[in-house]
Amino acid sequence: MSAKRSSINRPPTPDVDRDRENQEPTLQEIINIKMIESGEKERLKELLRERLIECGWRDEMKSLCRFFLFNFLINTVIMQY
């Protein structure tokens, strides 16, 4: 019978959703909304995608993922037998 006890030293956690409803949007949220409305966010995402492909980052990440996945599978098979 282990009932959950509240800590004496810790105040109750505030309800973030309830507090958030009454507040104005943050600067980060305002900027994000403006970038989405203007299409700038999508343009920047596409530019980043192109630059990562140009410098080879995408291919390098693919290669690393394959390497780690292959090693994980090999180690899993070895440990099972």
GROMACS elastic network, one bead per residue, 0.5 to 0.9 nm:
[ bonds ]
;  ai    aj funct       b0    kb
    2     5     6  0.87516   500
    5     8     6  0.89133   500
    6     9     6  0.88505   500
    6    10     6  0.78523   500
    6    11     6  0.87295   500
    6    12     6  0.81460   500
    7    10     6  0.53429   500
    7    11     6  0.76479   500
    7    12     6  0.86461   500
    8    11     6  0.76977   500
   10    13     6  0.85340   500
   11    14     6  0.86642   500
   13    16     6  0.84706   500
   14    17     6  0.88782   500
   14    18     6  0.85342   500
   14    19     6  0.79026   500
   15    18     6  0.55487   500
   15    19     6  0.64132   500
   15    20     6  0.86942   500
   16    19     6  0.51902   500
   16    20     6  0.59500   500
   16    21     6  0.87480   500
   17    20     6  0.50586   500
   17    21     6  0.63723   500
   18    21     6  0.55701   500
   18    22     6  0.75061   500
   19    22     6  0.60384   500
   19    23     6  0.71258   500
   20    23     6  0.53658   500
   20    24     6  0.81919   500
   20    25     6  0.87669   500
   21    24     6  0.82373   500
   23    26     6  0.85152   500
   25    28     6  0.80457   500
   25    29     6  0.58971   500
   25    30     6  0.63933   500
   26    29     6  0.51460   500
   26    30     6  0.62594   500
   26    31     6  0.86683   500
   27    30     6  0.50419   500
   27    31     6  0.61344   500
   27    32     6  0.85138   500
   28    31     6  0.52073   500
   28    32     6  0.61168   500
   28    33     6  0.86686   500
   29    32     6  0.50374   500
   29    33     6  0.61760   500
   29    34     6  0.86565   500
   30    33     6  0.51971   500
   30    34     6  0.62533   500
   30    35     6  0.86587   500
   31    34     6  0.51322   500
   31    35     6  0.61114   500
   31    36     6  0.86131   500
   32    35     6  0.51672   500
   32    36     6  0.62117   500
   32    37     6  0.86241   500
   32    41     6  0.78577   500
   33    36     6  0.51995   500
   33    37     6  0.61303   500
   33    38     6  0.86314   500
   34    37     6  0.51074   500
   34    38     6  0.61199   500
   34    39     6  0.84885   500
   34    40     6  0.84293   500
   34    41     6  0.88587   500
   35    38     6  0.52562   500
   35    39     6  0.60006   500
   35    40     6  0.50343   500
   35    41     6  0.51045   500
   35    42     6  0.82907   500
   36    39     6  0.51459   500
   36    40     6  0.63849   500
   36    41     6  0.54877   500
   36    42     6  0.72546   500
   37    40     6  0.78227   500
   37    41     6  0.85625   500
   38    41     6  0.77684   500
   39    42     6  0.55737   500
   39    43     6  0.64220   500
   39    44     6  0.88550   500
   40    43     6  0.50027   500
   40    44     6  0.61128   500
   40    45     6  0.85807   500
   41    44     6  0.52093   500
   41    45     6  0.62160   500
   41    46     6  0.87042   500
   42    45     6  0.50612   500
   42    46     6  0.62234   500
   42    47     6  0.86202   500
   43    46     6  0.51966   500
   43    47     6  0.61939   500
   43    48     6  0.86626   500
   44    48     6  0.60962   500
   44    49     6  0.85107   500
   45    48     6  0.51344   500
   45    49     6  0.61284   500
   45    50     6  0.86815   500
   46    50     6  0.62004   500
   46    51     6  0.86489   500
   47    50     6  0.51603   500
   47    51     6  0.62101   500
   47    52     6  0.86457   500
   48    51     6  0.51397   500
   48    52     6  0.61242   500
   48    53     6  0.86004   500
   49    52     6  0.52881   500
   49    53     6  0.63222   500
   49    54     6  0.87193   500
   49    58     6  0.87981   500
   50    53     6  0.51811   500
   50    54     6  0.61466   500
   50    55     6  0.88005   500
   51    55     6  0.62628   500
   51    56     6  0.86142   500
   51    57     6  0.87145   500
   52    55     6  0.54129   500
   52    56     6  0.62892   500
   52    57     6  0.52571   500
   52    58     6  0.61304   500
   53    56     6  0.51981   500
   53    57     6  0.60394   500
   53    58     6  0.54931   500
   53    59     6  0.74228   500
   54    57     6  0.77292   500
   54    58     6  0.86376   500
   55    58     6  0.81558   500
   56    59     6  0.54234   500
   56    60     6  0.61494   500
   56    61     6  0.86647   500
   57    60     6  0.50371   500
   57    61     6  0.60970   500
   57    62     6  0.86016   500
   58    61     6  0.51677   500
   58    62     6  0.62396   500
   58    63     6  0.86672   500
   59    62     6  0.50542   500
   59    63     6  0.62003   500
   59    64     6  0.86631   500
   60    63     6  0.51023   500
   60    64     6  0.62024   500
   60    65     6  0.86272   500
   61    64     6  0.50400   500
   61    65     6  0.60580   500
   61    66     6  0.85221   500
   62    65     6  0.51922   500
   62    66     6  0.62014   500
   62    67     6  0.86079   500
   63    66     6  0.51838   500
   63    67     6  0.61559   500
   63    68     6  0.87358   500
   64    68     6  0.61639   500
   64    69     6  0.84223   500
   65    68     6  0.52578   500
   65    69     6  0.59297   500
   65    70     6  0.83730   500
   66    69     6  0.51129   500
   66    70     6  0.59168   500
   66    71     6  0.85019   500
   67    70     6  0.52176   500
   67    71     6  0.61987   500
   67    72     6  0.85610   500
   68    71     6  0.51014   500
   68    72     6  0.59730   500
   68    73     6  0.85261   500
   69    72     6  0.50225   500
   69    73     6  0.61289   500
   69    74     6  0.85530   500
   70    73     6  0.51880   500
   70    74     6  0.61331   500
   70    75     6  0.85945   500
   71    74     6  0.50486   500
   71    75     6  0.60396   500
   71    76     6  0.84523   500
   72    75     6  0.51770   500
   72    76     6  0.60568   500
   72    77     6  0.86169   500
   73    76     6  0.50278   500
   73    77     6  0.61459   500
   73    78     6  0.85669   500
   74    77     6  0.52199   500
   74    78     6  0.61577   500
   74    79     6  0.86073   500
   75    78     6  0.50824   500
   75    79     6  0.60631   500
   75    80     6  0.86095   500
   76    79     6  0.52036   500
   76    80     6  0.62828   500
   76    81     6  0.89370   500
   77    80     6  0.52140   500
   77    81     6  0.65519   500
   78    81     6  0.54193   500
